[in-house]
């Protein structure tokens, strides 16, 4: 994010009177447990924001957003697949987007990554119409990593997957990518303090406070070459700062390797990288996707990392053709 954007956000923040933010939902949107109008499902001991499109008996596509700590708002172009005979389900992951916020201890006690895999497994079980219905995964960024973690654990349960620029499938690989893809530190305390006057967030809950701060840094494409003209910010509802930090600290402490059992997954995987993300490219795509025995690597034109939002017109026919071949 450029310094001019930091300055603009600071001016806008100062210009707002504290009473503008006094009502719940004004600083950040209400979550599903706070607002009954948010479509949701009780899954694996929490309340997740979930939206579905299409006919329940059609082949099932679970769309998995990035982050950790993001939400699915920028991925909603994929609901077009419902018109092509698929049941498309979107969900905000545990503690993110409009899903219920959870205490940090929950992630530590249960193991953050395993907890997210279990959530996905319970979501699939809830929406799968029957044992003969095929289940597909479409994951973006961290969501593509989570999809891979699920496939490695349950290869027999997934009929196919579209993976859009997973940073890496191991922690060392992911750290390598992050070192090249981010121009700003997402939780830089000095920048946070400069941007958000305490008068605005005074009296707010910990989650509201942290989610609001995080929104300034995780809703922009940061990798060089990602931003197209003036289309630098993609739509989102609300960041999940505690969830994201817990996941990052868990990975940094314990690491991860989602490739262990991928050799058992012989179904072709569609692996996508974007034209303008200079931190990715065909070489990195080939390296990250190598543990999959059968992979088709394709480029999405006219887009950076957020290809489901900026590059959907090129990504859509690629994904649809892939799903149709395996349905």
N, C-alpha and C positions, 0 to 999 in steps of 0.2 A: 504494500500500500504506500503511495507516495506521501511525502510530508504535507503536501497541500491538502490531502484528504484528512490527515490527522488534524490539521488546523481547522478545517471546516467543521469536523465533528466536535471539536472543542467549542467553537463559537456557537453551534447549535445547542450543545449541552448547556452552556452558560445562559443562553437566551431563554431557556425554558424555566418557568417559575416552578418551585418545588411542589406547589399544590397541584400542578398538572399531573403529577405522578403519584398522587396520594391514593388513588383508587386501585384495587387489585386488577391486574390485566392491562394497566396503562404503560407500565415500564417494560414488561415482557408479557406475551400472551398467557392466558390461563392454561393449565394442563388438564388432562381428561378427568382427573379426580376433583378438580375445582370447577369444571364447567361440563355439565351433563350433555350439552349439545355437541361436544367433541366425540366423534365416533370412536368407540374403544372396545377392547376385549380384555377380560381377566385371563392372563396367561402366565403360568409358572410363578404364581405368587405376587404378581404386580399387575398394573393396569397400563396396557399399551394402546397408544393411538393407532388405529387400524382403519384403512379404507379399502374396499374391494369393488371391482368393476367386472361386469360380464356375468356369464351363467355358471353357477357352481359346479355343474357336471362337466364343463369343458376342461381341457388340460390346464393345470394350475401353474401360474408363474408368480413366484415370490420375488418382489423387487426389494433390494437391500441397499440402503443408503450408506454414504461415507461418513467420515469423521476420524476417529470416534467422536461422538458428540454432535453430529449433524442431524438432519431430518430429511424426510422424503419430498418436501415441497418442490424442489428443483427437478425431481425425477418424474413428475406427474405426466409428462408427455407420453410415457410408456403405457398409460391407460388406453391409448389408441389400439393396443393389442387386443383389448376386449372386443373390439369390432371385428377382429379377425378370428374369433372363435376360441379365445383363451379367457380363463378366469384370472384376473390380475389382482394381486394383493400387495398393498403397500403397508409398511408399519414403521413407526418411530421406535428405535431400539430403547431398551431399558434406560430410564433416566434421561432421555434425550427428546428433542422436539416437543410435542405436546403430550408425551407419555408422562406418567406419574414420576415425580422425583423420588429418589431413594437415598438413604444414608450411605455414606462412603463405606461404612463397615460391612455392608452387604456384599460389596464387590470383593473386599478383602477376605471375608469369611468363606465365600463360596468359590473363589477363583474367578477372576473377571472374565477371562476368555471362555472358559467352560460354561459360565453362566450365560453368556451371549449365545453360545452354541445350543444350549438347552432351551433358551427362549425360542430360537428359530425352529428347533425340533417340535416344540409344543405348538407353535403357530402353524406349522405344516400339518400336524395331526388334527388341529381344529378345523382347518379349511379343506383338507383332502376329503373329497366326497366318498371315495371308496378305494380299495386296494388296487383296482385296475386303472385308476386315474393317474396319468403321468404328472410328475412334478418337475418343474424347471426353476432354476435360479438365475436372476439377473442382478449382478452386484456391481456397484461403482466404488472405486477407490478402496477404502477400508471395507466397504460392503463386499467387494470382490474377494478380499482377503478372508472375510468371515465366511463367504460362500465356499471358498476353498477349504477352510478349516472343517466345515460341515461335510463336504464331499470326502475329505480324507478320513473322517470318522465313520460316515455312513454312505459309502460309494454306491451301494445297491439301491438307495432310496431316491436318487436324482437321475432324471432322464436326460438332462443336458444343462449346460450353463453358459451364459454370456457374461464375460468378465471384462469390465471396462477399467483399464489402468490400475490394477492393484499395485500399491507401492512396492511390495515385496511379499514373498511367501515365507520368509524367515525374518527374525528380528534384525540380524546383521544386514541383510539385504534391504530391509525397510529403512534402517538408519542411513544407509548409503543413499537411497533415493531422497529421503527427507533433507539430507545435507545439501542436495542440489535443487530441491524443488521449492523451498520456502525462503523468501526474502525478509520476512518479519518473524520474530519470535512470538508465538501465539499467546504466551502468558508472561510477557515482559512487564514486570510490576511498575517500572518507571513510566512506561507509556500508559498503562492502565490508570495510574494516579493522575496523569496529566489530562487524560481524556474525560474522566468522569468526576465532576465535583461531588464531594461527599453529601452536599445538601440534597442532591437528587435521589440518592440511594439510601439516605438515612431512614431507618425504620423498616426497610425491606428485609425479607428473609434472606438467609445465606444463599439459597439457590437462585432467587431473583437477582441478587447482587452479582453473583459470579456469572450467571448466564448472560446478563446484560453486558458485563465487561467483555466476555468472550466473543460476543456477537460482532464487535468491531474488527476482529482479526480473522475469523474463520469463515466469513461469507464472501471473501474475495479470492480470485484465482491469483496465487502468489508466484507460481513458477514463471520464469522468463518466457515470454512469447505467448502466455495464456490469454491475456486480456485482448479482446477484439474491439478496437475503436473505443466507444464509450460504454461498452457492455461489460464493465468490470465486476459488477455485483450481481449475483444470482439470487433468486428468491429463497427465503427460508422463514420458518416460524420462530424457532427458539433454540438456542444452543444448550447442550447439556454439559456444563463445565465440570461438575463433580464426576460424572460418568467418564468424560474424556480424560481427566487427570488420573482417575483411578486406573483406567485401561493403560495409559501411557506409563505410569509408575509400575504397574504389574509387568508390562513387557520389558521395561528397563531392568527390573529386578530378576525376573525369571526367564526372560526371553521366550521365543516360541518358534516352532517349526511345523508349518502346515503341510509339508510335502511328504511326510513319513509313509503314508499309505496311498499316495496318489497313483502309484504304479498299478493299483488294482482298478483304477477308473479308466477303462478303455474307450468310453464314448467320446466322440469328438467334442472339444470345447471351442467356442468362438471367443477369441482373445482380441480385444480392441485397444488400440492406442490412438491418440489424437495427433492431428497434423501440426499443431502449434505449441504443444508442450515440449519445450526444448530439453527438459530434464528427463524425458521418457524416450520416445523414438523407437525405431525398429530393433535396434541392438538390445536395448533394455527389455523390450517386449519379448524378444527371443530368449533372453536370459531368465526372466522371471517365469515364463510359461514352460520352460524346459522340463520340469518334473512331470508335466502331464504327458502321457504316452501319445495322445492323439489331439493335436491342437491346430486350429486354423487362425492365423494371425492376420488381421486386417486393420487398415488405417481409416479413421473417421475424419473426413475432410472438413475444413472451415470451422475448426473448433480447437479449444484447449482442453484442459483436464475435465471440465464440466460438460462432457459431450452429450449427456442426456438432455441438457438444457440448450446449449448453443449449437450442438451438432446433430440434433435429432433427425433432421431431414435426410442426412446421409446415413446415420446409424440405424434408423427405423427399418429400411428395406433389408439391410444386412441381418439384423436380428430376426425379422419376420421370416426371411428365407431359411435361416437356421432352425428356428422353432418348427416351421412347417415340415422340414425334412425329417424331424424326429418325433413329431406328434403321433 
